[in-house]
Amino acid sequence: MNRCPALFSTLAALLVALPLSAHAQSGTRDFPAKALRGTLVVVQPPNVTMDDRATRLSPGARIYNTNNSLVMSASLLNKEVVVNYTLDLRDQIQNVWILTEAEAKEKRAGFGVQRNFVFESLLPKPAATTN
């Protein structure tokens, strides 16, 4: 009865698993270079708004939370979340990553909200003068 092959296979499995667990604990996620930044609100799945623009989730769209676990779009109904996302060939949202606070601070390109008008409520308030 030779126990060495079982011991070696167990040690080999542990050596393979150690770097994987260290990578999982690093806390950083690598997003695709083409991923954009935006603010997502799920209106009624698959209809969403991204940066105040009405759009749709593509069939088979995946939404990942901060732990990279899949999230159903219905659980985000009417919640505003900062995300990185990719588009498919029909400009529908394909992949969504909900960001942590640290990830949200990193700069990334996005469509953003562009308007050619300014609401009066967004104008700076005049300083109160006392006479």
ZAMARRO-489371 format. One record per residue: x, y, z of N, C-alpha, C in turn. Coordinates in Angstrom, 3 decimals. Atoms other than C-alpha are relative to their C-alpha. Last residue first. Example, Ala and Ser with C-alpha at 12.3 -4.5 7.8 and 13.67 -1.06 7.14 Angstrom:
! ZAMARRO-489371
n_x -0.820 | n_y -1.190 | n_z -0.060 | ca_x 13.670 | ca_y -1.060 | ca_z 7.140 | c_x -0.770 | c_y 1.090 | c_z 0.730
n_x 0.890 | n_y -1.190 | n_z 0.000 | ca_x 12.300 | ca_y -4.500 | ca_z 7.800 | c_x 0.900 | c_y 1.200 | c_z 0.000
! end
This chain:
! ZAMARRO-489371
n_x -0.225 | n_y -1.447 | n_z 0.009 | ca_x -28.091 | ca_y 95.769 | ca_z 4.952 | c_x -0.093 | c_y 0.564 | c_z 1.366
n_x 0.662 | n_y -0.655 | n_z -1.145 | ca_x -27.703 | ca_y 92.023 | ca_z 4.796 | c_x 0.359 | c_y 1.459 | c_z 0.006
n_x -0.615 | n_y -1.263 | n_z -0.422 | ca_x -26.961 | ca_y 90.326 | ca_z 1.505 | c_x -0.796 | c_y 0.572 | c_z 1.154
n_x 0.935 | n_y -0.854 | n_z -0.728 | ca_x -27.747 | ca_y 86.676 | ca_z 0.899 | c_x 0.728 | c_y 1.245 | c_z 0.469
n_x -0.344 | n_y -0.171 | n_z -1.416 | ca_x -25.391 | ca_y 85.195 | ca_z -1.667 | c_x -1.001 | c_y 0.966 | c_z 0.646
n_x -0.698 | n_y -1.258 | n_z -0.289 | ca_x -27.086 | ca_y 84.282 | ca_z -4.916 | c_x 0.247 | c_y 0.112 | c_z 1.509
n_x 0.847 | n_y -0.932 | n_z -0.739 | ca_x -27.896 | ca_y 80.567 | ca_z -5.288 | c_x 0.774 | c_y 1.291 | c_z 0.247
n_x -0.471 | n_y -0.345 | n_z -1.337 | ca_x -25.956 | ca_y 78.760 | ca_z -7.955 | c_x -0.894 | c_y 1.053 | c_z 0.646
n_x -0.833 | n_y -1.190 | n_z 0.016 | ca_x -28.094 | ca_y 77.515 | ca_z -10.834 | c_x 0.476 | c_y 0.304 | c_z 1.407
n_x -1.412 | n_y 0.391 | n_z -0.031 | ca_x -29.349 | ca_y 73.933 | ca_z -10.584 | c_x 0.948 | c_y 1.184 | c_z -0.025
n_x -0.316 | n_y 0.544 | n_z -1.305 | ca_x -32.915 | ca_y 74.924 | ca_z -9.599 | c_x 1.458 | c_y -0.420 | c_z 0.122
n_x -0.202 | n_y -1.111 | n_z -0.928 | ca_x -33.088 | ca_y 77.143 | ca_z -12.669 | c_x 0.373 | c_y -0.511 | c_z 1.390
n_x 1.158 | n_y -0.252 | n_z -0.839 | ca_x -32.605 | ca_y 74.100 | ca_z -14.829 | c_x 0.310 | c_y 1.139 | c_z 0.961
n_x -0.289 | n_y 0.071 | n_z -1.427 | ca_x -29.835 | ca_y 74.417 | ca_z -17.373 | c_x -1.279 | c_y 0.292 | c_z 0.755
n_x 0.761 | n_y -0.946 | n_z -0.805 | ca_x -30.155 | ca_y 73.713 | ca_z -21.087 | c_x 0.373 | c_y -0.203 | c_z 1.464
n_x -0.280 | n_y -1.321 | n_z 0.547 | ca_x -28.145 | ca_y 72.006 | ca_z -23.821 | c_x -0.843 | c_y 1.059 | c_z 0.702
n_x 1.197 | n_y -0.793 | n_z 0.287 | ca_x -27.997 | ca_y 68.794 | ca_z -21.859 | c_x 0.421 | c_y 1.329 | c_z -0.589
n_x -0.334 | n_y -1.220 | n_z 0.713 | ca_x -25.405 | ca_y 66.056 | ca_z -21.662 | c_x -1.286 | c_y 0.714 | c_z -0.361
n_x 1.205 | n_y -0.746 | n_z 0.305 | ca_x -25.705 | ca_y 63.322 | ca_z -19.069 | c_x 0.420 | c_y 1.305 | c_z -0.656
n_x 0.289 | n_y -1.183 | n_z -0.790 | ca_x -22.807 | ca_y 60.927 | ca_z -19.071 | c_x -1.297 | c_y 0.653 | c_z -0.434
n_x 0.813 | n_y -0.886 | n_z 0.830 | ca_x -21.903 | ca_y 58.573 | ca_z -21.871 | c_x -0.291 | c_y 1.285 | c_z 0.744
n_x 1.400 | n_y 0.380 | n_z 0.003 | ca_x -19.088 | ca_y 57.139 | ca_z -19.841 | c_x -0.768 | c_y 0.927 | c_z -0.915
n_x 0.865 | n_y -0.665 | n_z 0.971 | ca_x -15.329 | ca_y 57.180 | ca_z -19.609 | c_x -1.425 | c_y -0.516 | c_z 0.124
n_x 0.294 | n_y 0.859 | n_z 1.142 | ca_x -13.674 | ca_y 55.958 | ca_z -16.439 | c_x -0.937 | c_y 0.772 | c_z -0.918
n_x 0.511 | n_y -0.666 | n_z 1.200 | ca_x -12.065 | ca_y 57.683 | ca_z -13.457 | c_x -0.200 | c_y -1.004 | c_z -1.117
n_x -0.902 | n_y 0.070 | n_z 1.145 | ca_x -11.695 | ca_y 55.698 | ca_z -10.249 | c_x -0.653 | c_y 0.631 | c_z -1.219
n_x -0.866 | n_y -1.191 | n_z -0.003 | ca_x -13.843 | ca_y 56.938 | ca_z -7.364 | c_x 0.970 | c_y 0.006 | c_z -1.166
n_x 0.737 | n_y -1.126 | n_z 0.572 | ca_x -16.577 | ca_y 54.380 | ca_z -8.163 | c_x 0.849 | c_y 1.265 | c_z -0.058
n_x 0.027 | n_y 0.145 | n_z 1.457 | ca_x -14.124 | ca_y 51.541 | ca_z -7.592 | c_x -0.709 | c_y 1.168 | c_z -0.659
n_x -1.361 | n_y -0.192 | n_z 0.503 | ca_x -13.404 | ca_y 52.743 | ca_z -4.050 | c_x 0.044 | c_y -0.102 | c_z -1.520
n_x -0.341 | n_y -1.427 | n_z -0.087 | ca_x -17.099 | ca_y 53.154 | ca_z -3.254 | c_x 1.387 | c_y 0.268 | c_z -0.574
n_x -0.225 | n_y -0.386 | n_z -1.381 | ca_x -17.867 | ca_y 49.646 | ca_z -4.533 | c_x 0.349 | c_y 1.489 | c_z 0.008
n_x -1.301 | n_y -0.405 | n_z -0.507 | ca_x -19.241 | ca_y 49.293 | ca_z -8.021 | c_x 0.006 | c_y 0.238 | c_z 1.503
n_x 0.309 | n_y -0.995 | n_z -1.021 | ca_x -22.155 | ca_y 47.314 | ca_z -9.442 | c_x 1.303 | c_y 0.297 | c_z 0.728
n_x -0.688 | n_y 0.245 | n_z -1.260 | ca_x -20.807 | ca_y 45.518 | ca_z -12.527 | c_x -0.369 | c_y 1.132 | c_z 0.948
n_x 0.069 | n_y -1.100 | n_z -0.964 | ca_x -23.104 | ca_y 45.317 | ca_z -15.546 | c_x 0.741 | c_y -0.438 | c_z 1.252
n_x -0.578 | n_y 0.328 | n_z -1.303 | ca_x -22.683 | ca_y 43.179 | ca_z -18.667 | c_x -0.030 | c_y 1.234 | c_z 0.885
n_x -0.309 | n_y 1.425 | n_z -0.061 | ca_x -24.767 | ca_y 43.249 | ca_z -21.885 | c_x 0.494 | c_y -0.425 | c_z 1.383
n_x -0.940 | n_y 0.256 | n_z -1.083 | ca_x -26.518 | ca_y 46.625 | ca_z -22.026 | c_x 0.191 | c_y -1.502 | c_z 0.166
n_x 0.720 | n_y 0.388 | n_z -1.207 | ca_x -28.135 | ca_y 47.122 | ca_z -25.416 | c_x 1.037 | c_y -0.396 | c_z 1.050
n_x -0.037 | n_y -1.052 | n_z -1.019 | ca_x -26.286 | ca_y 49.059 | ca_z -28.095 | c_x -0.935 | c_y -0.283 | c_z 1.172
n_x 1.240 | n_y -0.761 | n_z 0.216 | ca_x -27.284 | ca_y 46.502 | ca_z -30.763 | c_x -0.137 | c_y 1.145 | c_z 0.998
n_x -0.015 | n_y -0.603 | n_z 1.334 | ca_x -23.719 | ca_y 45.126 | ca_z -31.007 | c_x -1.251 | c_y 0.821 | c_z -0.310
n_x -0.124 | n_y 0.983 | n_z 1.068 | ca_x -23.573 | ca_y 44.553 | ca_z -27.244 | c_x -0.059 | c_y 0.731 | c_z -1.343
n_x 1.123 | n_y 0.053 | n_z 0.936 | ca_x -22.828 | ca_y 47.191 | ca_z -24.639 | c_x 0.232 | c_y -1.115 | c_z -1.008
n_x -0.381 | n_y 0.156 | n_z 1.399 | ca_x -20.556 | ca_y 47.015 | ca_z -21.619 | c_x -1.269 | c_y -0.130 | c_z -0.833
n_x 0.819 | n_y 0.847 | n_z 0.864 | ca_x -21.160 | ca_y 48.321 | ca_z -18.121 | c_x 0.590 | c_y -0.078 | c_z -1.390
n_x -0.722 | n_y 0.105 | n_z 1.258 | ca_x -19.490 | ca_y 49.878 | ca_z -15.108 | c_x -0.812 | c_y -0.959 | c_z -0.858
n_x -0.440 | n_y 1.251 | n_z 0.616 | ca_x -21.972 | ca_y 50.775 | ca_z -12.420 | c_x 1.020 | c_y 0.245 | c_z -1.099
n_x -1.114 | n_y -0.370 | n_z 0.870 | ca_x -23.200 | ca_y 53.419 | ca_z -10.001 | c_x 0.628 | c_y -1.296 | c_z -0.493
n_x -1.303 | n_y 0.560 | n_z -0.342 | ca_x -26.571 | ca_y 52.365 | ca_z -8.582 | c_x 1.040 | c_y 0.449 | c_z -1.019
n_x -1.028 | n_y -0.649 | n_z 0.805 | ca_x -29.965 | ca_y 54.093 | ca_z -8.483 | c_x 1.360 | c_y -0.512 | c_z 0.460
n_x -1.175 | n_y -0.370 | n_z -0.789 | ca_x -32.662 | ca_y 51.784 | ca_z -7.166 | c_x 1.039 | c_y 0.595 | c_z -0.942
n_x 0.050 | n_y -1.399 | n_z -0.441 | ca_x -36.075 | ca_y 51.748 | ca_z -8.894 | c_x 1.117 | c_y 0.394 | c_z 0.950
n_x 1.105 | n_y -0.816 | n_z 0.479 | ca_x -36.063 | ca_y 47.913 | ca_z -9.233 | c_x -0.017 | c_y 1.364 | c_z 0.691
n_x -0.491 | n_y -1.379 | n_z 0.062 | ca_x -32.639 | ca_y 46.527 | ca_z -8.356 | c_x -1.084 | c_y 0.981 | c_z -0.440
n_x -0.400 | n_y -0.389 | n_z -1.358 | ca_x -33.929 | ca_y 43.131 | ca_z -7.193 | c_x 0.526 | c_y 1.427 | c_z 0.053
n_x 1.184 | n_y -0.385 | n_z -0.766 | ca_x -35.807 | ca_y 42.812 | ca_z -10.513 | c_x 0.353 | c_y 0.417 | c_z 1.428
n_x 0.318 | n_y -1.404 | n_z 0.242 | ca_x -32.495 | ca_y 42.845 | ca_z -12.390 | c_x -1.202 | c_y 0.468 | c_z 0.811
n_x 1.142 | n_y -0.113 | n_z 0.906 | ca_x -31.408 | ca_y 39.580 | ca_z -10.813 | c_x -0.390 | c_y 1.467 | c_z -0.135
n_x 1.149 | n_y -0.658 | n_z -0.615 | ca_x -27.950 | ca_y 39.707 | ca_z -9.274 | c_x -1.110 | c_y 0.033 | c_z -1.043
n_x 1.057 | n_y -0.445 | n_z 0.902 | ca_x -25.021 | ca_y 37.441 | ca_z -10.141 | c_x -1.180 | c_y 0.550 | c_z 0.787
n_x 1.088 | n_y 0.973 | n_z 0.050 | ca_x -22.180 | ca_y 37.332 | ca_z -7.639 | c_x -1.078 | c_y 0.554 | c_z -0.922
n_x 0.027 | n_y 0.717 | n_z 1.280 | ca_x -19.047 | ca_y 39.355 | ca_z -8.358 | c_x -0.989 | c_y -1.148 | c_z -0.010
n_x -0.718 | n_y 1.251 | n_z -0.250 | ca_x -18.761 | ca_y 40.410 | ca_z -4.685 | c_x 0.097 | c_y -0.874 | c_z -1.243
n_x -1.368 | n_y -0.340 | n_z -0.384 | ca_x -19.694 | ca_y 44.034 | ca_z -5.499 | c_x 0.844 | c_y -1.227 | c_z 0.318
n_x -0.066 | n_y -0.901 | n_z -1.143 | ca_x -22.771 | ca_y 42.830 | ca_z -7.394 | c_x 1.461 | c_y 0.230 | c_z 0.374
n_x -0.832 | n_y 0.503 | n_z -1.087 | ca_x -22.715 | ca_y 41.414 | ca_z -10.931 | c_x -0.008 | c_y 1.012 | c_z 1.149
n_x -0.242 | n_y -1.071 | n_z -0.956 | ca_x -25.493 | ca_y 41.978 | ca_z -13.485 | c_x 0.756 | c_y -0.612 | c_z 1.170
n_x -0.459 | n_y 0.430 | n_z -1.324 | ca_x -25.530 | ca_y 39.701 | ca_z -16.513 | c_x 0.297 | c_y 1.221 | c_z 0.849
n_x -0.851 | n_y -0.970 | n_z -0.692 | ca_x -27.541 | ca_y 40.322 | ca_z -19.668 | c_x 0.348 | c_y -0.513 | c_z 1.390
n_x -1.162 | n_y 0.635 | n_z -0.618 | ca_x -28.876 | ca_y 37.174 | ca_z -21.332 | c_x 0.940 | c_y 0.963 | c_z 0.690
n_x 0.351 | n_y 1.355 | n_z -0.448 | ca_x -31.211 | ca_y 39.048 | ca_z -23.653 | c_x 1.257 | c_y -0.681 | c_z 0.537
n_x 0.039 | n_y 0.961 | n_z 1.096 | ca_x -29.870 | ca_y 42.602 | ca_z -23.730 | c_x -0.501 | c_y -1.344 | c_z 0.524
n_x -0.965 | n_y 1.062 | n_z -0.239 | ca_x -30.830 | ca_y 45.050 | ca_z -21.006 | c_x -0.120 | c_y -0.981 | c_z -1.159
n_x 0.449 | n_y 1.344 | n_z -0.392 | ca_x -32.724 | ca_y 47.959 | ca_z -22.444 | c_x 1.198 | c_y -0.867 | c_z 0.353
n_x -0.640 | n_y 1.055 | n_z 0.778 | ca_x -32.386 | ca_y 51.721 | ca_z -22.881 | c_x -0.481 | c_y -1.345 | c_z 0.528
n_x 0.730 | n_y 1.266 | n_z 0.011 | ca_x -33.977 | ca_y 54.950 | ca_z -21.667 | c_x 0.719 | c_y -0.978 | c_z -0.920
n_x 0.375 | n_y 0.431 | n_z 1.348 | ca_x -31.400 | ca_y 57.658 | ca_z -21.102 | c_x -0.706 | c_y -1.340 | c_z 0.093
n_x 1.234 | n_y -0.672 | n_z 0.440 | ca_x -31.230 | ca_y 59.426 | ca_z -17.710 | c_x -0.388 | c_y -0.320 | c_z -1.439
n_x -0.295 | n_y -1.431 | n_z 0.062 | ca_x -27.638 | ca_y 58.226 | ca_z -17.132 | c_x -1.164 | c_y 0.771 | c_z -0.620
n_x -1.425 | n_y -0.137 | n_z -0.255 | ca_x -28.632 | ca_y 54.650 | ca_z -17.927 | c_x 0.340 | c_y 1.463 | c_z -0.211
n_x -0.549 | n_y -1.283 | n_z 0.408 | ca_x -32.347 | ca_y 54.030 | ca_z -17.669 | c_x 1.463 | c_y 0.022 | c_z 0.402
n_x -0.794 | n_y -0.693 | n_z -1.000 | ca_x -33.643 | ca_y 50.497 | ca_z -17.676 | c_x 0.286 | c_y 1.408 | c_z -0.493
n_x -0.132 | n_y -1.439 | n_z 0.237 | ca_x -36.211 | ca_y 48.374 | ca_z -19.498 | c_x 0.731 | c_y 0.658 | c_z 1.159
n_x -1.382 | n_y -0.374 | n_z 0.257 | ca_x -35.543 | ca_y 44.627 | ca_z -19.228 | c_x 0.198 | c_y 1.489 | c_z -0.265
n_x -0.880 | n_y 0.846 | n_z 0.811 | ca_x -36.917 | ca_y 44.617 | ca_z -16.561 | c_x -0.673 | c_y -0.454 | c_z -1.290
n_x 0.774 | n_y 1.231 | n_z 0.032 | ca_x -39.164 | ca_y 47.452 | ca_z -15.403 | c_x 0.768 | c_y -0.942 | c_z -0.918
n_x 1.372 | n_y -0.501 | n_z -0.012 | ca_x -37.477 | ca_y 50.710 | ca_z -14.448 | c_x -0.970 | c_y -1.170 | c_z 0.072
n_x 0.857 | n_y 0.989 | n_z 0.661 | ca_x -34.029 | ca_y 49.407 | ca_z -13.480 | c_x -1.437 | c_y 0.483 | c_z 0.142
n_x 1.263 | n_y 0.147 | n_z -0.721 | ca_x -31.944 | ca_y 52.489 | ca_z -12.664 | c_x -0.843 | c_y -0.993 | c_z -0.795
n_x 1.040 | n_y 0.904 | n_z 0.485 | ca_x -28.289 | ca_y 52.507 | ca_z -13.681 | c_x -1.211 | c_y 0.051 | c_z 0.914
n_x 0.929 | n_y 0.177 | n_z -1.110 | ca_x -25.805 | ca_y 55.346 | ca_z -13.207 | c_x -1.202 | c_y -0.750 | c_z -0.538
n_x 1.317 | n_y -0.617 | n_z 0.055 | ca_x -22.908 | ca_y 55.162 | ca_z -15.618 | c_x -0.788 | c_y -0.231 | c_z 1.271
n_x 0.523 | n_y -0.295 | n_z -1.330 | ca_x -19.318 | ca_y 54.215 | ca_z -16.298 | c_x -1.358 | c_y 0.658 | c_z -0.154
n_x 0.351 | n_y -1.399 | n_z -0.243 | ca_x -18.244 | ca_y 52.539 | ca_z -19.544 | c_x -0.530 | c_y 0.155 | c_z 1.412
n_x 1.090 | n_y -0.226 | n_z -0.959 | ca_x -16.480 | ca_y 49.228 | ca_z -20.122 | c_x -0.172 | c_y 1.494 | c_z 0.260
n_x 1.120 | n_y -0.674 | n_z 0.658 | ca_x -14.344 | ca_y 49.108 | ca_z -23.304 | c_x -1.166 | c_y 0.277 | c_z 0.946
n_x -0.406 | n_y -1.361 | n_z 0.376 | ca_x -11.156 | ca_y 48.367 | ca_z -21.357 | c_x -1.156 | c_y 0.769 | c_z -0.632
n_x -0.459 | n_y -0.127 | n_z 1.386 | ca_x -12.835 | ca_y 45.367 | ca_z -19.748 | c_x 0.328 | c_y 1.452 | c_z -0.334
n_x 1.107 | n_y -0.246 | n_z 0.910 | ca_x -13.030 | ca_y 45.510 | ca_z -15.953 | c_x 0.545 | c_y 0.084 | c_z -1.419
n_x -0.461 | n_y -0.505 | n_z 1.291 | ca_x -10.438 | ca_y 43.922 | ca_z -13.707 | c_x -1.197 | c_y 0.117 | c_z -0.917
n_x 0.592 | n_y 0.691 | n_z 1.152 | ca_x -11.709 | ca_y 43.587 | ca_z -10.175 | c_x 0.546 | c_y 0.639 | c_z -1.258
n_x 0.071 | n_y -0.801 | n_z 1.207 | ca_x -9.707 | ca_y 44.468 | ca_z -7.129 | c_x -0.601 | c_y -0.842 | c_z -1.113
n_x 0.991 | n_y -1.050 | n_z -0.055 | ca_x -10.395 | ca_y 43.007 | ca_z -3.707 | c_x -0.082 | c_y 0.873 | c_z -1.237
n_x -0.678 | n_y -1.257 | n_z 0.294 | ca_x -7.163 | ca_y 41.015 | ca_z -3.421 | c_x -0.966 | c_y 1.173 | c_z -0.037
n_x 0.018 | n_y -0.883 | n_z -1.146 | ca_x -9.008 | ca_y 38.196 | ca_z -1.665 | c_x 0.607 | c_y 1.364 | c_z -0.295
n_x 1.387 | n_y -0.302 | n_z -0.337 | ca_x -9.902 | ca_y 36.314 | ca_z -4.838 | c_x -0.083 | c_y 0.985 | c_z 1.158
n_x 0.547 | n_y -0.893 | n_z 1.020 | ca_x -6.312 | ca_y 36.524 | ca_z -6.054 | c_x -1.428 | c_y 0.400 | c_z 0.341
n_x -0.626 | n_y -1.304 | n_z -0.202 | ca_x -5.005 | ca_y 35.076 | ca_z -2.787 | c_x -0.532 | c_y 1.005 | c_z -1.013
n_x 0.645 | n_y -0.631 | n_z -1.145 | ca_x -7.525 | ca_y 32.237 | ca_z -3.041 | c_x 0.599 | c_y 1.368 | c_z 0.276
n_x 1.361 | n_y -0.363 | n_z 0.359 | ca_x -6.384 | ca_y 31.404 | ca_z -6.554 | c_x -0.710 | c_y 0.689 | c_z 1.155
n_x 0.009 | n_y -1.247 | n_z 0.781 | ca_x -2.702 | ca_y 31.554 | ca_z -5.592 | c_x -1.412 | c_y 0.442 | c_z -0.386
n_x -0.505 | n_y -1.163 | n_z -0.742 | ca_x -3.299 | ca_y 29.028 | ca_z -2.782 | c_x 0.035 | c_y 1.276 | c_z -0.832
n_x 1.086 | n_y -0.780 | n_z -0.600 | ca_x -5.517 | ca_y 26.599 | ca_z -4.760 | c_x 0.494 | c_y 1.249 | c_z 0.713
n_x 0.771 | n_y -0.646 | n_z 1.062 | ca_x -2.780 | ca_y 25.283 | ca_z -7.078 | c_x -1.045 | c_y 0.934 | c_z 0.600
n_x -0.869 | n_y -0.986 | n_z 0.626 | ca_x -0.410 | ca_y 24.566 | ca_z -4.195 | c_x -0.710 | c_y 0.746 | c_z -1.126
n_x -0.137 | n_y -1.155 | n_z -0.900 | ca_x -3.219 | ca_y 22.886 | ca_z -2.293 | c_x 0.863 | c_y 1.093 | c_z -0.612
n_x 1.278 | n_y -0.721 | n_z 0.018 | ca_x -4.067 | ca_y 20.618 | ca_z -5.253 | c_x 0.057 | c_y 1.229 | c_z 0.901
n_x 0.089 | n_y -0.705 | n_z 1.279 | ca_x -0.394 | ca_y 19.666 | ca_z -5.628 | c_x -1.295 | c_y 0.803 | c_z -0.090
n_x -0.885 | n_y -1.160 | n_z -0.057 | ca_x -0.186 | ca_y 18.827 | ca_z -1.929 | c_x -0.051 | c_y 0.809 | c_z -1.290
n_x 0.612 | n_y -0.946 | n_z -0.931 | ca_x -3.225 | ca_y 16.550 | ca_z -2.202 | c_x 0.842 | c_y 1.268 | c_z 0.104
n_x 1.134 | n_y -0.613 | n_z 0.709 | ca_x -1.828 | ca_y 14.874 | ca_z -5.337 | c_x -0.709 | c_y 1.011 | c_z 0.897
n_x -0.485 | n_y -0.936 | n_z 1.006 | ca_x 1.507 | ca_y 14.314 | ca_z -3.587 | c_x -1.147 | c_y 0.678 | c_z -0.746
n_x -0.555 | n_y -1.164 | n_z -0.695 | ca_x -0.123 | ca_y 12.773 | ca_z -0.534 | c_x 0.472 | c_y 1.048 | c_z -0.994
n_x 1.136 | n_y -0.759 | n_z -0.524 | ca_x -2.268 | ca_y 10.449 | ca_z -2.645 | c_x 0.482 | c_y 1.263 | c_z 0.701
n_x 0.708 | n_y -0.683 | n_z 1.088 | ca_x 0.771 | ca_y 9.372 | ca_z -4.665 | c_x -1.191 | c_y 0.816 | c_z 0.492
n_x -0.685 | n_y -1.184 | n_z 0.520 | ca_x 2.761 | ca_y 8.769 | ca_z -1.420 | c_x -0.744 | c_y 0.664 | c_z -1.164
n_x 0.802 | n_y -1.201 | n_z -0.279 | ca_x 0.303 | ca_y 6.392 | ca_z 0.205 | c_x 0.616 | c_y 1.261 | c_z -0.583
n_x -0.849 | n_y -1.170 | n_z 0.154 | ca_x 1.710 | ca_y 3.155 | ca_z -1.250 | c_x -0.856 | c_y 1.262 | c_z 0.154
n_x 0.836 | n_y -1.171 | n_z 0.000 | ca_x 0.000 | ca_y 0.000 | ca_z 0.000 | c_x 0.890 | c_y 1.246 | c_z 0.000
! end
